[in-house]
Amino acid sequence: MTDQDGRDLTVIYYAAEASIAAWKAHPEHLEAQRLGRARWYASYSVEVPRVERAYAFTRE
């Protein structure tokens, strides 16, 4: 998703903290992070919230 100022937003859900740790330590992620810092991004931020409740509605 991109906002009006051209900033990108990506939302990723993980089932457990161990999954987040595994993703952070994965070699392909580490390389992508290195390239992002070196080539593409002047800055970025990461926020890790906890979902307390989630629900949805789908009309049939």
C-alpha positions in Angstrom: 0.0 0.0 0.0 1.3 3.5 -0.8 0.0 6.7 0.9 -0.5 10.1 -0.7 3.2 11.0 0.0 4.5 7.9 -1.8 5.4 6.1 1.3 4.9 2.3 1.3 3.2 0.4 4.1 3.5 -3.4 4.4 1.6 -5.3 7.1 2.7 -8.8 7.9 1.1 -11.1 10.5 3.0 -13.8 12.3 1.5 -16.5 14.5 4.3 -16.4 17.2 7.3 -14.4 18.2 9.5 -17.3 17.3 8.4 -16.8 13.7 9.4 -13.2 13.8 12.8 -14.1 15.1 13.3 -16.7 12.4 12.4 -14.2 9.7 14.8 -11.6 11.1 17.6 -14.1 11.1 16.9 -15.6 7.6 19.9 -15.1 5.3 17.7 -13.8 2.4 16.0 -11.3 4.7 19.4 -10.1 6.0 20.6 -9.6 2.4 17.5 -7.7 1.4 17.8 -5.6 4.5 21.5 -4.8 3.6 20.6 -3.9 0.0 17.6 -1.8 1.2 19.9 0.3 3.4 22.6 0.6 0.8 20.5 1.2 -2.4 16.8 1.9 -1.9 15.9 3.6 1.4 17.0 6.8 2.9 15.0 5.8 6.0 12.5 3.3 7.2 10.8 2.3 10.4 9.4 -1.0 11.8 6.7 -1.3 14.4 5.8 -4.6 16.0 2.4 -4.4 17.6 0.3 -7.1 19.2 -3.1 -7.9 17.9 -5.5 -8.1 20.9 -8.6 -8.8 18.8 -9.4 -9.4 15.1 -12.6 -10.0 13.4 -14.0 -9.8 9.9 -17.3 -9.8 7.9 -18.0 -11.2 4.5 -21.3 -10.7 2.7 -22.3 -13.8 0.8 
